[in-house]
Amino acid sequence: MTPTSQQTVANRWNGGGDYRRILAIAFPLILSTGSWSLQHFVDRMFLAWYSPEAIAASTPAGILNYTLMSLFIGTAGYVSTFVAQYYGAERHERIGPSVWQGLYVSLIGAIAMALCIPFADPAFRFIGHGPEIQRHETVYFSILCLGAFPAIASAALGGFFSGRGETWPVMWANLLATIVNIVLDYLLIFGVGIFPELGIAGAAIATNVSMVAALLLYCALVARSDHDRRFRIIRGWRFDPTLFARIVRFGLPNGVQFFVDMAGFTVFLLIVGRLGTVSLAATNIAFNINTLAFMPMMGLGMAISILVGPHLGRDEAPLAERCVSIGLRLTLLYMGTVAILYLLLPGLFLAPYAIYAPAGSFGDIRNLAAVLLRFVALYSLFDVLSIVFAAALKGAGDSRFVMYMICCLSLGVLIIPSYVAIEVFGAGILTGWTIATAYVSLLGVAFYLRFRSGQWKTMRVIEQPSRSSSASSSE
């Protein structure tokens, strides 16, 4: 290697917006989202071992629960963008109050989710899955609704750390939740020792307990005296109507974006579910396998959003753009490798589901899931564009565009065409997945074009400081 090329590599590794800094922030988030993915994967694997009805019911009910809850998780979690921009602008006294406004969003979300429980049974009856699947769906959804507060509050408290680039606490909280969930999953689904056999209800209880464990760890890590002195993380507990309204103004579109995106795929699953248990179970497994690879990619997206915020808070748009460019290269490298594995070695991903699945019931599901993984391999590359550029836009505060685009494409490209193709014209599962692939691809292209327009460079979510507060900060 020549001295010039060595210097180029060194500059990329150590310069502003460098690979090392992005990976240092992203690595704990990749482990964090990867641990969530593992938790989700093992949960579904145990349910596949338990019964075909349990695995068929778990994804529609689980996604419906998360779809509703994502409205509040997205809003409360957007606290991280406020923390990032306040931190970059060196207005540390606003960080603690921002986190508390996210916790108030969590309380509202918990109440709203509890009010959904009485509607679970009629909702799943209306959807029209088989009677046994309906029963499982109602039980799973209702129990998960009771665990809404710790899940939403963890998103707000996690934003206190991730917004400042301290991503290791987020990783430890998620790893703890994963360990608790996997252990309780096994004990409560199958009934081991003194624990009762609860089936799909046991899976839901394990999830809720794991969220409580994560929240308790976050509380212990946040409630430090130095955090209170510097960020007013305890003293800033009072409800601030102006700041709350600002967080809702920018955070709610983020929550609506999560909600609509999840709702689109939820409706898609419900439509596919009307094709029969095999189609629904194979679709669930394909989505679940994709989640195992998708969530680490989300970790890189979160790192991009975290770095964009402080750079814009310091009016360093070129460095923010460089971070996005580096993040795109890393994410494409990762997801491209996974896509090749989907195509060449689908059995590698499907084998764990088949180990203890009931004899004679899994063959058709496995064969169809292997075909669906080819669709996943294609759309996952476009998903890279969606994750990277949506993260950059949201880190700048352009959450409304992300929301509008997902609303339009989810309804116009995914939901309506899927319903017409399957319900009206009697198309099969492959047509449905072709439509889903087109939706993800168009979404990625739309976010890329918005990013290239450059409008995000002048956006901020934080208010401009008053002259008196600026003078005080200077002093």
Number of C-alpha atoms within 10 A of each C-alpha: 6 7 8 9 10 10 12 13 12 12 13 14 15 13 14 15 23 18 18 14 18 22 17 15 23 27 19 23 30 23 21 28 27 25 23 23 22 23 23 19 21 20 24 25 21 24 26 25 20 18 16 19 21 25 27 29 29 27 24 25 25 18 19 22 24 22 23 23 25 28 23 36 31 22 28 34 30 30 29 31 31 33 31 31 31 25 23 22 19 15 19 20 18 20 28 23 24 31 32 27 25 29 25 18 23 27 16 13 25 22 14 16 20 17 12 15 17 11 11 20 16 11 13 22 16 10 14 14 22 16 12 11 22 25 18 21 30 23 20 27 27 23 21 24 24 19 21 28 26 23 23 30 31 28 26 30 25 28 29 30 20 27 30 23 22 18 24 19 20 25 23 19 22 30 22 17 26 27 16 21 27 21 12 24 28 21 21 23 25 21 16 12 9 8 14 13 16 16 22 30 23 24 27 28 21 25 25 23 17 25 25 20 19 24 24 14 18 24 14 9 14 20 12 12 12 11 15 16 13 14 22 20 25 18 13 19 16 11 14 14 10 9 17 19 13 18 25 21 15 23 31 23 23 29 26 27 25 26 24 24 19 21 24 24 20 22 20 23 22 21 22 25 24 16 17 13 20 22 22 26 29 25 24 23 29 23 19 20 23 21 20 20 19 21 21 26 26 23 23 28 28 26 31 32 29 32 30 33 34 28 24 27 23 14 16 15 20 14 18 25 22 17 24 25 15 17 27 20 12 17 22 19 13 16 21 16 12 18 22 14 17 24 17 11 13 20 16 10 18 20 11 16 19 18 13 15 19 13 9 7 13 20 13 13 20 22 15 19 26 20 16 22 26 18 19 21 21 19 21 23 21 21 23 28 24 22 24 29 29 27 26 30 27 29 34 30 29 25 26 19 19 25 22 15 15 26 20 13 20 24 17 13 21 24 22 14 19 25 19 13 16 18 15 10 9 12 15 14 21 14 15 22 19 15 18 23 21 16 22 24 20 20 23 22 15 19 24 18 11 17 19 11 10 12 12 20 21 12 15 20 23 21 11 10 12 9 9 9 12 12 10 9 12 7 6
